[in-house]
Amino acid sequence: MTNPAGTPSTHSKPAGLALGFLTGGVVGASLTAFIGGCVVGRVPLIVTGLVLPAVHGLACFLGTLPRRARRAALAPRTALARIEALEATPGDTSDVAVRFELSVVPDDAPAFRVEMRQHVNKVELPGYRQRGVVVVVEYPPDRPWKTRIVERPTPRWEERAAGAEVDPVPGPVLKQETPSGCAGGLLTLVGLLLGVAAVLLLFRADLFDSDGGGSGGREPSVPAPSVSSSWSTSITVTSATGTVTLDSGQSMLDRGQLRRSVESLTRSADTRRALGVVVQERMLTVVFSPTGVRDAGFDPRSLPYDRVPGLVEEAGNLPGVGTPRSWRLVASGVRGSLTLRVVVTGSGGTGTLETDGRGTVLRRGGG
């Protein structure tokens, strides 16, 4: 059988595989750079993690412009088609997904057989059920597997379909383009791992040299002043971050513990503002605003301390979480408006709460 565009071409598969590999590399590199930069307080790493995905997305958009322009310039072709088989998927909505197998007979091109899926209103579905029904379809000339049934054809085509008889078309069935499968997934994973490895290699001095000097070097850990005999912890401060680590057996959810930990990092008279705060069971990390920038960020002392234990408990009780195993609170406010995100991971899934700066819950998610 010969058809107007042939079967789905395979020449684009190498390009698709390459794009999947590149996308995996960008995802791995950007996540590693951003998280690593926040942990060690390196602004170039944070910027790299934010800029890299944007550059990749812009490049993909610009790279596909010519192909999308060529496709947009092709007018869709209209033809008559015979329904050979159909299968509807049950659903609660008024429109149901239906798999059609059609014999398409264009006026000025060879006929072909195609399988496609389209949503049809339940009221109109009986009109398609009888085998051999002739309908009007449209499809791009270069991608016949994207055939769609025209629900409201013009009067001329509607009259043609009413009196036409279309014979079944033998031969293979065209189907919509399918993902590249295991090879594509494997290449994406390889790209992701190579992206992670590239960042770790290129920025190994920043990520692993804890003795480095300069404005970004770490200051030595110093014991925190004891507020009570039960608080045993350490504080690590850099030019961009401050970290409080509790000893085993203690928790940031203990009464007053989170407040004391934040205040231990904000004792100076000219308190620095923060871009983000990350709280875990025994660790607090504050990412400070760059020196000299006054308006960016929020006051880390403004966290709703008393609400945090209740928010963690509420997130852990969301449906599908199961037995809670770990929790994390992320506070952010680059422009001064504080928002909180509480994530609890359990044996059955993850529960998430998003709140405003006062701890009022705005959104819930679980599963």
Short mmCIF file of the C-alpha atoms (twelve columns), coordinates in Angstrom:
data_MODEL
# 
_entry.id   MODEL 
# 
loop_
_atom_site.group_PDB 
_atom_site.id 
_atom_site.type_symbol 
_atom_site.label_atom_id 
_atom_site.label_alt_id 
_atom_site.label_comp_id 
_atom_site.label_asym_id 
_atom_site.label_seq_id 
_atom_site.Cartn_x 
_atom_site.Cartn_y 
_atom_site.Cartn_z 
_atom_site.pdbx_PDB_model_num 
ATOM 1   C CA . MET A 1   0.000   0.000  0.000  1 
ATOM 2   C CA . THR A 2   1.149   3.532  -0.753 1 
ATOM 3   C CA . ASN A 3   -0.184  6.508  1.186  1 
ATOM 4   C CA . PRO A 4   0.323   10.249 0.940  1 
ATOM 5   C CA . ALA A 5   2.969   10.442 3.607  1 
ATOM 6   C CA . GLY A 6   3.905   6.856  4.258  1 
ATOM 7   C CA . THR A 7   4.150   5.367  7.677  1 
ATOM 8   C CA . PRO A 8   5.462   7.514  10.552 1 
ATOM 9   C CA . SER A 9   9.006   8.317  9.561  1 
ATOM 10  C CA . THR A 10  11.917  7.182  11.636 1 
ATOM 11  C CA . HIS A 11  14.364  9.854  10.543 1 
ATOM 12  C CA . SER A 12  13.367  12.027 13.509 1 
ATOM 13  C CA . LYS A 13  14.038  9.302  16.058 1 
ATOM 14  C CA . PRO A 14  17.791  10.024 16.360 1 
ATOM 15  C CA . ALA A 15  16.965  13.694 16.927 1 
ATOM 16  C CA . GLY A 16  14.376  12.721 19.543 1 
ATOM 17  C CA . LEU A 17  16.837  10.430 21.314 1 
ATOM 18  C CA . ALA A 18  19.485  13.150 21.252 1 
ATOM 19  C CA . LEU A 19  17.024  15.663 22.668 1 
ATOM 20  C CA . GLY A 20  16.067  13.230 25.457 1 
ATOM 21  C CA . PHE A 21  19.761  12.698 26.272 1 
ATOM 22  C CA . LEU A 22  20.410  16.454 26.323 1 
ATOM 23  C CA . THR A 23  17.316  17.130 28.434 1 
ATOM 24  C CA . GLY A 24  18.407  14.507 30.967 1 
ATOM 25  C CA . GLY A 25  21.832  16.135 31.166 1 
ATOM 26  C CA . VAL A 26  20.316  19.583 31.711 1 
ATOM 27  C CA . VAL A 27  17.971  18.304 34.435 1 
ATOM 28  C CA . GLY A 28  20.770  16.500 36.272 1 
ATOM 29  C CA . ALA A 29  23.212  19.392 35.996 1 
ATOM 30  C CA . SER A 30  20.751  22.120 36.980 1 
ATOM 31  C CA . LEU A 31  19.376  20.256 40.012 1 
ATOM 32  C CA . THR A 32  22.855  19.341 41.233 1 
ATOM 33  C CA . ALA A 33  24.140  22.884 40.760 1 
ATOM 34  C CA . PHE A 34  21.167  24.530 42.477 1 
ATOM 35  C CA . ILE A 35  21.006  22.176 45.472 1 
ATOM 36  C CA . GLY A 36  24.769  22.084 45.860 1 
ATOM 37  C CA . GLY A 37  24.981  25.870 45.607 1 
ATOM 38  C CA . CYS A 38  22.349  26.323 48.324 1 
ATOM 39  C CA . VAL A 39  24.111  23.879 50.638 1 
ATOM 40  C CA . VAL A 40  27.636  25.290 50.308 1 
ATOM 41  C CA . GLY A 41  26.614  28.905 49.724 1 
ATOM 42  C CA . ARG A 42  28.019  29.382 46.208 1 
ATOM 43  C CA . VAL A 43  26.023  31.949 44.225 1 
ATOM 44  C CA . PRO A 44  27.502  30.917 40.819 1 
ATOM 45  C CA . LEU A 45  26.211  27.383 41.354 1 
ATOM 46  C CA . ILE A 46  22.742  28.632 42.288 1 
ATOM 47  C CA . VAL A 47  22.641  30.902 39.242 1 
ATOM 48  C CA . THR A 48  23.809  28.031 37.009 1 
ATOM 49  C CA . GLY A 49  21.046  25.802 38.324 1 
ATOM 50  C CA . LEU A 50  18.421  28.444 37.521 1 
ATOM 51  C CA . VAL A 51  19.753  29.667 34.165 1 
ATOM 52  C CA . LEU A 52  20.594  26.311 32.546 1 
ATOM 53  C CA . PRO A 53  16.979  25.019 32.203 1 
ATOM 54  C CA . ALA A 54  15.835  28.399 30.870 1 
ATOM 55  C CA . VAL A 55  18.561  28.420 28.211 1 
ATOM 56  C CA . HIS A 56  17.758  24.825 27.249 1 
ATOM 57  C CA . GLY A 57  14.040  25.572 26.930 1 
ATOM 58  C CA . LEU A 58  14.693  28.672 24.815 1 
ATOM 59  C CA . ALA A 59  17.066  26.740 22.540 1 
ATOM 60  C CA . CYS A 60  14.495  23.957 22.038 1 
ATOM 61  C CA . PHE A 61  11.791  26.520 21.256 1 
ATOM 62  C CA . LEU A 62  13.928  28.354 18.712 1 
ATOM 63  C CA . GLY A 63  15.198  25.107 17.193 1 
ATOM 64  C CA . THR A 64  11.689  23.826 16.469 1 
ATOM 65  C CA . LEU A 65  10.367  27.099 15.044 1 
ATOM 66  C CA . PRO A 66  11.184  26.274 11.391 1 
ATOM 67  C CA . ARG A 67  9.554   22.832 11.578 1 
ATOM 68  C CA . ARG A 68  6.439   24.194 13.296 1 
ATOM 69  C CA . ALA A 69  6.239   27.012 10.734 1 
ATOM 70  C CA . ARG A 70  6.422   24.521 7.851  1 
ATOM 71  C CA . ARG A 71  3.696   22.392 9.387  1 
ATOM 72  C CA . ALA A 72  1.478   25.410 10.062 1 
ATOM 73  C CA . ALA A 73  1.778   26.426 6.403  1 
ATOM 74  C CA . LEU A 74  0.298   23.108 5.207  1 
ATOM 75  C CA . ALA A 75  -3.475  23.261 4.899  1 
ATOM 76  C CA . PRO A 76  -5.249  20.194 6.318  1 
ATOM 77  C CA . ARG A 77  -6.663  17.751 3.790  1 
ATOM 78  C CA . THR A 78  -10.345 16.786 3.938  1 
ATOM 79  C CA . ALA A 79  -11.545 13.328 2.919  1 
ATOM 80  C CA . LEU A 80  -14.236 10.710 3.411  1 
ATOM 81  C CA . ALA A 81  -13.542 7.782  5.717  1 
ATOM 82  C CA . ARG A 82  -15.274 4.527  6.605  1 
ATOM 83  C CA . ILE A 83  -15.419 3.397  10.242 1 
ATOM 84  C CA . GLU A 84  -14.037 -0.147 10.398 1 
ATOM 85  C CA . ALA A 85  -13.939 -0.547 14.176 1 
ATOM 86  C CA . LEU A 86  -14.246 1.540  17.310 1 
ATOM 87  C CA . GLU A 87  -13.805 1.046  21.043 1 
ATOM 88  C CA . ALA A 88  -15.096 3.521  23.652 1 
ATOM 89  C CA . THR A 89  -13.512 3.969  27.052 1 
ATOM 90  C CA . PRO A 90  -16.124 4.247  29.837 1 
ATOM 91  C CA . GLY A 91  -16.079 7.502  31.786 1 
ATOM 92  C CA . ASP A 92  -18.146 9.724  34.058 1 
ATOM 93  C CA . THR A 93  -17.835 12.847 31.883 1 
ATOM 94  C CA . SER A 94  -20.062 13.817 28.971 1 
ATOM 95  C CA . ASP A 95  -17.210 13.158 26.501 1 
ATOM 96  C CA . VAL A 96  -15.636 9.701  26.244 1 
ATOM 97  C CA . ALA A 97  -12.375 8.672  24.591 1 
ATOM 98  C CA . VAL A 98  -12.974 6.493  21.529 1 
ATOM 99  C CA . ARG A 99  -10.420 4.516  19.532 1 
ATOM 100 C CA . PHE A 100 -11.338 4.511  15.839 1 
ATOM 101 C CA . GLU A 101 -9.960  2.427  12.988 1 
ATOM 102 C CA . LEU A 102 -10.751 4.167  9.703  1 
ATOM 103 C CA . SER A 103 -10.366 3.564  5.973  1 
ATOM 104 C CA . VAL A 104 -9.584  7.035  4.599  1 
ATOM 105 C CA . VAL A 105 -10.159 7.711  0.888  1 
ATOM 106 C CA . PRO A 106 -8.883  11.164 -0.220 1 
ATOM 107 C CA . ASP A 107 -9.957  12.575 -3.586 1 
ATOM 108 C CA . ASP A 108 -6.430  13.331 -4.829 1 
ATOM 109 C CA . ALA A 109 -4.205  10.864 -2.940 1 
ATOM 110 C CA . PRO A 110 -3.973  7.109  -2.333 1 
ATOM 111 C CA . ALA A 111 -6.247  5.648  0.342  1 
ATOM 112 C CA . PHE A 112 -4.868  4.466  3.682  1 
ATOM 113 C CA . ARG A 113 -5.965  2.835  6.917  1 
ATOM 114 C CA . VAL A 114 -5.384  4.644  10.208 1 
ATOM 115 C CA . GLU A 115 -5.983  4.178  13.919 1 
ATOM 116 C CA . MET A 116 -6.729  7.316  15.943 1 
ATOM 117 C CA . ARG A 117 -8.309  8.425  19.223 1 
ATOM 118 C CA . GLN A 118 -10.835 11.197 19.703 1 
ATOM 119 C CA . HIS A 119 -13.249 12.340 22.397 1 
ATOM 120 C CA . VAL A 120 -16.916 12.032 21.422 1 
ATOM 121 C CA . ASN A 121 -19.974 13.264 23.298 1 
ATOM 122 C CA . LYS A 122 -22.056 10.412 24.697 1 
ATOM 123 C CA . VAL A 123 -25.136 11.795 22.957 1 
ATOM 124 C CA . GLU A 124 -23.459 11.561 19.530 1 
ATOM 125 C CA . LEU A 125 -21.704 8.234  20.146 1 
ATOM 126 C CA . PRO A 126 -24.544 5.997  18.809 1 
ATOM 127 C CA . GLY A 127 -24.152 7.617  15.388 1 
ATOM 128 C CA . TYR A 128 -20.640 6.170  15.089 1 
ATOM 129 C CA . ARG A 129 -21.254 2.669  16.393 1 
ATOM 130 C CA . GLN A 130 -22.407 0.961  13.204 1 
ATOM 131 C CA . ARG A 131 -19.555 -0.478 11.172 1 
ATOM 132 C CA . GLY A 132 -19.301 1.008  7.716  1 
ATOM 133 C CA . VAL A 133 -20.547 4.477  8.661  1 
ATOM 134 C CA . VAL A 134 -18.959 7.138  6.421  1 
ATOM 135 C CA . VAL A 135 -17.641 10.258 8.125  1 
ATOM 136 C CA . VAL A 136 -15.702 13.356 7.094  1 
ATOM 137 C CA . VAL A 137 -12.126 13.585 8.355  1 
ATOM 138 C CA . GLU A 138 -9.224  16.014 8.235  1 
ATOM 139 C CA . TYR A 139 -5.508  15.297 8.517  1 
ATOM 140 C CA . PRO A 140 -2.171  17.051 7.888  1 
ATOM 141 C CA . PRO A 141 -0.807  15.910 4.501  1 
ATOM 142 C CA . ASP A 142 2.592   15.048 6.032  1 
ATOM 143 C CA . ARG A 143 1.169   13.292 9.134  1 
ATOM 144 C CA . PRO A 144 -1.856  11.192 8.178  1 
ATOM 145 C CA . TRP A 145 -1.744  9.375  11.516 1 
ATOM 146 C CA . LYS A 146 -3.088  12.618 13.051 1 
ATOM 147 C CA . THR A 147 -6.453  12.142 11.329 1 
ATOM 148 C CA . ARG A 148 -9.426  13.700 13.146 1 
ATOM 149 C CA . ILE A 149 -13.159 13.232 12.526 1 
ATOM 150 C CA . VAL A 150 -14.877 16.503 11.588 1 
ATOM 151 C CA . GLU A 151 -17.892 16.718 13.889 1 
ATOM 152 C CA . ARG A 152 -19.517 19.620 12.031 1 
ATOM 153 C CA . PRO A 153 -18.552 19.336 8.328  1 
ATOM 154 C CA . THR A 154 -19.583 21.857 5.713  1 
ATOM 155 C CA . PRO A 155 -22.926 21.219 3.949  1 
ATOM 156 C CA . ARG A 156 -21.131 20.012 0.799  1 
ATOM 157 C CA . TRP A 157 -19.045 17.418 2.661  1 
ATOM 158 C CA . GLU A 158 -22.010 16.434 4.821  1 
ATOM 159 C CA . GLU A 159 -24.034 15.744 1.653  1 
ATOM 160 C CA . ARG A 160 -21.177 13.708 0.148  1 
ATOM 161 C CA . ALA A 161 -20.807 11.606 3.291  1 
ATOM 162 C CA . ALA A 162 -24.574 10.912 3.410  1 
ATOM 163 C CA . GLY A 163 -24.636 9.354  -0.064 1 
ATOM 164 C CA . ALA A 164 -21.143 7.861  -0.310 1 
ATOM 165 C CA . GLU A 165 -20.040 4.252  -0.156 1 
ATOM 166 C CA . VAL A 166 -16.422 3.671  0.882  1 
ATOM 167 C CA . ASP A 167 -14.770 0.311  0.473  1 
ATOM 168 C CA . PRO A 168 -12.458 -1.034 3.198  1 
ATOM 169 C CA . VAL A 169 -8.786  -0.257 2.631  1 
ATOM 170 C CA . PRO A 170 -6.453  -3.250 3.128  1 
ATOM 171 C CA . GLY A 171 -2.928  -3.049 4.392  1 
ATOM 172 C CA . PRO A 172 -1.096  -1.911 7.540  1 
ATOM 173 C CA . VAL A 173 -2.687  0.548  9.951  1 
ATOM 174 C CA . LEU A 174 -1.026  3.908  10.588 1 
ATOM 175 C CA . LYS A 175 -0.841  4.874  14.246 1 
ATOM 176 C CA . GLN A 176 0.126   7.980  16.123 1 
ATOM 177 C CA . GLU A 177 3.820   8.510  16.789 1 
ATOM 178 C CA . THR A 178 4.923   6.566  19.824 1 
ATOM 179 C CA . PRO A 179 7.634   7.386  22.353 1 
ATOM 180 C CA . SER A 180 11.100  6.049  21.695 1 
ATOM 181 C CA . GLY A 181 10.648  3.406  24.408 1 
ATOM 182 C CA . CYS A 182 13.392  1.862  26.503 1 
ATOM 183 C CA . ALA A 183 16.215  3.317  24.416 1 
ATOM 184 C CA . GLY A 184 14.934  6.860  24.944 1 
ATOM 185 C CA . GLY A 185 14.455  6.341  28.677 1 
ATOM 186 C CA . LEU A 186 17.923  4.842  29.018 1 
ATOM 187 C CA . LEU A 187 19.544  7.708  27.126 1 
ATOM 188 C CA . THR A 188 17.697  10.250 29.255 1 
ATOM 189 C CA . LEU A 189 18.907  8.516  32.422 1 
ATOM 190 C CA . VAL A 190 22.480  8.412  31.096 1 
ATOM 191 C CA . GLY A 191 22.270  12.104 30.252 1 
ATOM 192 C CA . LEU A 192 20.972  12.894 33.740 1 
ATOM 193 C CA . LEU A 193 23.837  10.988 35.390 1 
ATOM 194 C CA . LEU A 194 26.416  12.620 33.131 1 
ATOM 195 C CA . GLY A 195 24.943  16.037 33.938 1 
ATOM 196 C CA . VAL A 196 25.318  15.350 37.656 1 
ATOM 197 C CA . ALA A 197 28.873  14.083 37.141 1 
ATOM 198 C CA . ALA A 198 29.796  17.148 35.063 1 
ATOM 199 C CA . VAL A 199 28.707  19.574 37.783 1 
ATOM 200 C CA . LEU A 200 30.463  17.590 40.507 1 
ATOM 201 C CA . LEU A 201 33.647  17.543 38.410 1 
ATOM 202 C CA . LEU A 202 33.632  21.172 37.283 1 
ATOM 203 C CA . PHE A 203 32.726  22.586 40.711 1 
ATOM 204 C CA . ARG A 204 34.426  20.003 42.907 1 
ATOM 205 C CA . ALA A 205 36.534  22.666 44.602 1 
ATOM 206 C CA . ASP A 206 33.435  24.646 45.597 1 
ATOM 207 C CA . LEU A 207 31.434  21.592 46.645 1 
ATOM 208 C CA . PHE A 208 34.036  19.567 48.518 1 
ATOM 209 C CA . ASP A 209 36.768  21.974 49.667 1 
ATOM 210 C CA . SER A 210 35.619  22.882 53.145 1 
ATOM 211 C CA . ASP A 211 38.932  24.648 53.892 1 
ATOM 212 C CA . GLY A 212 38.759  27.041 50.909 1 
ATOM 213 C CA . GLY A 213 39.425  30.707 51.608 1 
ATOM 214 C CA . GLY A 214 37.998  33.848 50.076 1 
ATOM 215 C CA . SER A 215 34.691  35.469 50.624 1 
ATOM 216 C CA . GLY A 216 32.886  32.167 50.004 1 
ATOM 217 C CA . GLY A 217 35.028  30.048 52.354 1 
ATOM 218 C CA . ARG A 218 33.519  28.386 55.368 1 
ATOM 219 C CA . GLU A 219 34.228  29.605 58.837 1 
ATOM 220 C CA . PRO A 220 35.070  26.899 61.354 1 
ATOM 221 C CA . SER A 221 32.237  25.324 63.273 1 
ATOM 222 C CA . VAL A 222 31.769  26.778 66.713 1 
ATOM 223 C CA . PRO A 223 29.707  25.406 69.534 1 
ATOM 224 C CA . ALA A 224 26.428  27.202 70.009 1 
ATOM 225 C CA . PRO A 225 25.825  28.983 73.263 1 
ATOM 226 C CA . SER A 226 23.659  26.761 75.425 1 
ATOM 227 C CA . VAL A 227 20.212  28.125 76.054 1 
ATOM 228 C CA . SER A 228 19.466  25.169 78.259 1 
ATOM 229 C CA . SER A 229 21.420  22.153 79.408 1 
ATOM 230 C CA . SER A 230 19.411  19.959 76.986 1 
ATOM 231 C CA . TRP A 231 20.430  21.881 73.829 1 
ATOM 232 C CA . SER A 232 23.599  20.433 72.343 1 
ATOM 233 C CA . THR A 233 24.289  21.563 68.792 1 
ATOM 234 C CA . SER A 234 26.764  23.162 66.398 1 
ATOM 235 C CA . ILE A 235 26.568  26.181 64.114 1 
ATOM 236 C CA . THR A 236 28.300  26.571 60.743 1 
ATOM 237 C CA . VAL A 237 28.203  29.956 59.001 1 
ATOM 238 C CA . THR A 238 29.444  31.030 55.576 1 
ATOM 239 C CA . SER A 239 29.083  34.247 53.639 1 
ATOM 240 C CA . ALA A 240 25.832  32.982 52.121 1 
ATOM 241 C CA . THR A 241 24.396  30.338 54.457 1 
ATOM 242 C CA . GLY A 242 24.011  29.444 58.105 1 
ATOM 243 C CA . THR A 243 23.445  25.901 59.367 1 
ATOM 244 C CA . VAL A 244 22.396  24.580 62.769 1 
ATOM 245 C CA . THR A 245 22.769  20.846 63.415 1 
ATOM 246 C CA . LEU A 246 21.259  19.171 66.468 1 
ATOM 247 C CA . ASP A 247 22.686  16.144 68.215 1 
ATOM 248 C CA . SER A 248 20.990  12.772 68.066 1 
ATOM 249 C CA . GLY A 249 17.810  12.547 70.101 1 
ATOM 250 C CA . GLN A 250 16.836  16.166 69.498 1 
ATOM 251 C CA . SER A 251 14.351  17.576 66.995 1 
ATOM 252 C CA . MET A 252 13.509  20.935 65.481 1 
ATOM 253 C CA . LEU A 253 9.919   20.171 66.499 1 
ATOM 254 C CA . ASP A 254 10.842  20.269 70.207 1 
ATOM 255 C CA . ARG A 255 9.268   23.181 72.051 1 
ATOM 256 C CA . GLY A 256 11.166  26.395 71.302 1 
ATOM 257 C CA . GLN A 257 13.947  24.582 69.445 1 
ATOM 258 C CA . LEU A 258 13.359  26.062 65.982 1 
ATOM 259 C CA . ARG A 259 13.125  29.599 67.380 1 
ATOM 260 C CA . ARG A 260 16.412  29.208 69.312 1 
ATOM 261 C CA . SER A 261 18.122  27.788 66.229 1 
ATOM 262 C CA . VAL A 262 17.067  30.692 64.010 1 
ATOM 263 C CA . GLU A 263 17.976  33.279 66.622 1 
ATOM 264 C CA . SER A 264 21.432  31.717 66.998 1 
ATOM 265 C CA . LEU A 265 22.081  32.683 63.349 1 
ATOM 266 C CA . THR A 266 20.558  36.182 63.580 1 
ATOM 267 C CA . ARG A 267 22.191  37.741 66.642 1 
ATOM 268 C CA . SER A 268 23.815  40.719 64.931 1 
ATOM 269 C CA . ALA A 269 22.202  44.152 65.196 1 
ATOM 270 C CA . ASP A 270 21.971  44.447 61.400 1 
ATOM 271 C CA . THR A 271 20.181  41.167 60.821 1 
ATOM 272 C CA . ARG A 272 20.649  39.810 57.300 1 
ATOM 273 C CA . ARG A 273 17.585  38.869 55.335 1 
ATOM 274 C CA . ALA A 274 17.091  35.381 53.921 1 
ATOM 275 C CA . LEU A 275 16.160  34.056 50.484 1 
ATOM 276 C CA . GLY A 276 15.141  30.676 51.878 1 
ATOM 277 C CA . VAL A 277 14.997  28.532 55.011 1 
ATOM 278 C CA . VAL A 278 15.067  24.718 54.999 1 
ATOM 279 C CA . VAL A 279 14.161  22.846 58.193 1 
ATOM 280 C CA . GLN A 280 14.532  19.096 58.707 1 
ATOM 281 C CA . GLU A 281 14.354  16.863 61.765 1 
ATOM 282 C CA . ARG A 282 17.779  17.830 63.146 1 
ATOM 283 C CA . MET A 283 19.038  20.496 60.726 1 
ATOM 284 C CA . LEU A 284 18.249  24.120 59.921 1 
ATOM 285 C CA . THR A 285 19.730  25.839 56.858 1 
ATOM 286 C CA . VAL A 286 19.279  29.550 56.105 1 
ATOM 287 C CA . VAL A 287 20.258  30.916 52.673 1 
ATOM 288 C CA . PHE A 288 21.033  34.609 53.260 1 
ATOM 289 C CA . SER A 289 20.474  37.425 50.768 1 
ATOM 290 C CA . PRO A 290 23.628  38.682 49.011 1 
ATOM 291 C CA . THR A 291 25.516  41.320 50.962 1 
ATOM 292 C CA . GLY A 292 24.456  44.838 50.018 1 
ATOM 293 C CA . VAL A 293 21.011  43.823 48.747 1 
ATOM 294 C CA . ARG A 294 18.502  45.277 51.192 1 
ATOM 295 C CA . ASP A 295 15.065  44.559 49.747 1 
ATOM 296 C CA . ALA A 296 15.451  40.944 48.623 1 
ATOM 297 C CA . GLY A 297 14.285  38.182 50.950 1 
ATOM 298 C CA . PHE A 298 12.528  38.106 54.305 1 
ATOM 299 C CA . ASP A 299 13.382  38.242 57.997 1 
ATOM 300 C CA . PRO A 300 14.075  34.611 59.016 1 
ATOM 301 C CA . ARG A 301 12.860  35.447 62.534 1 
ATOM 302 C CA . SER A 302 9.340   35.949 61.126 1 
ATOM 303 C CA . LEU A 303 8.653   32.216 60.742 1 
ATOM 304 C CA . PRO A 304 5.410   31.045 62.435 1 
ATOM 305 C CA . TYR A 305 7.323   28.841 64.903 1 
ATOM 306 C CA . ASP A 306 4.312   27.718 66.915 1 
ATOM 307 C CA . ARG A 307 2.509   26.513 63.782 1 
ATOM 308 C CA . VAL A 308 5.292   24.286 62.436 1 
ATOM 309 C CA . PRO A 309 4.685   21.151 64.603 1 
ATOM 310 C CA . GLY A 310 0.969   21.245 63.807 1 
ATOM 311 C CA . LEU A 311 1.619   21.681 60.086 1 
ATOM 312 C CA . VAL A 312 3.995   18.715 60.043 1 
ATOM 313 C CA . GLU A 313 1.430   16.597 61.871 1 
ATOM 314 C CA . GLU A 314 -1.350  17.676 59.499 1 
ATOM 315 C CA . ALA A 315 0.748   16.883 56.416 1 
ATOM 316 C CA . GLY A 316 1.568   13.462 57.867 1 
ATOM 317 C CA . ASN A 317 -2.143  12.723 58.316 1 
ATOM 318 C CA . LEU A 318 -3.078  13.446 54.688 1 
ATOM 319 C CA . PRO A 319 -4.565  10.503 52.749 1 
ATOM 320 C CA . GLY A 320 -2.057  8.125  51.221 1 
ATOM 321 C CA . VAL A 321 0.953   9.157  53.319 1 
ATOM 322 C CA . GLY A 322 0.953   6.135  55.609 1 
ATOM 323 C CA . THR A 323 3.431   6.015  58.495 1 
ATOM 324 C CA . PRO A 324 5.519   9.265  58.435 1 
ATOM 325 C CA . ARG A 325 9.250   8.695  58.008 1 
ATOM 326 C CA . SER A 326 10.723  12.132 57.324 1 
ATOM 327 C CA . TRP A 327 9.636   15.742 56.979 1 
ATOM 328 C CA . ARG A 328 10.916  18.974 55.503 1 
ATOM 329 C CA . LEU A 329 9.833   22.609 55.709 1 
ATOM 330 C CA . VAL A 330 10.915  25.074 53.022 1 
ATOM 331 C CA . ALA A 331 10.283  28.794 53.559 1 
ATOM 332 C CA . SER A 332 10.905  31.159 50.669 1 
ATOM 333 C CA . GLY A 333 10.322  34.829 49.986 1 
ATOM 334 C CA . VAL A 334 12.678  36.358 47.454 1 
ATOM 335 C CA . ARG A 335 10.554  39.509 47.259 1 
ATOM 336 C CA . GLY A 336 9.620   39.620 50.914 1 
ATOM 337 C CA . SER A 337 6.308   37.704 50.780 1 
ATOM 338 C CA . LEU A 338 6.887   34.627 52.929 1 
ATOM 339 C CA . THR A 339 5.450   31.249 51.834 1 
ATOM 340 C CA . LEU A 340 5.906   27.854 53.471 1 
ATOM 341 C CA . ARG A 341 5.860   24.357 51.998 1 
ATOM 342 C CA . VAL A 342 5.709   21.365 54.377 1 
ATOM 343 C CA . VAL A 343 6.462   17.930 52.901 1 
ATOM 344 C CA . VAL A 344 6.065   14.686 54.883 1 
ATOM 345 C CA . THR A 345 7.212   11.417 53.340 1 
ATOM 346 C CA . GLY A 346 5.661   8.230  54.646 1 
ATOM 347 C CA . SER A 347 5.424   4.530  53.898 1 
ATOM 348 C CA . GLY A 348 2.598   5.056  51.415 1 
ATOM 349 C CA . GLY A 349 3.436   8.346  49.737 1 
ATOM 350 C CA . THR A 350 3.971   12.066 50.300 1 
ATOM 351 C CA . GLY A 351 1.796   14.714 51.919 1 
ATOM 352 C CA . THR A 352 2.264   18.396 51.118 1 
ATOM 353 C CA . LEU A 353 0.934   21.608 52.637 1 
ATOM 354 C CA . GLU A 354 1.457   25.108 51.261 1 
ATOM 355 C CA . THR A 355 0.808   28.047 53.616 1 
ATOM 356 C CA . ASP A 356 1.244   31.789 53.824 1 
ATOM 357 C CA . GLY A 357 3.649   33.540 56.170 1 
ATOM 358 C CA . ARG A 358 1.273   33.124 59.138 1 
ATOM 359 C CA . GLY A 359 0.971   29.372 58.681 1 
ATOM 360 C CA . THR A 360 -2.532  29.482 57.182 1 
ATOM 361 C CA . VAL A 361 -2.953  26.490 54.869 1 
ATOM 362 C CA . LEU A 362 -3.570  27.467 51.228 1 
ATOM 363 C CA . ARG A 363 -3.257  24.097 49.447 1 
ATOM 364 C CA . ARG A 364 -3.060  20.439 50.382 1 
ATOM 365 C CA . GLY A 365 -1.738  17.530 48.360 1 
ATOM 366 C CA . GLY A 366 -1.181  13.875 49.116 1 
ATOM 367 C CA . GLY A 367 -0.688  10.474 47.578 1 
# 
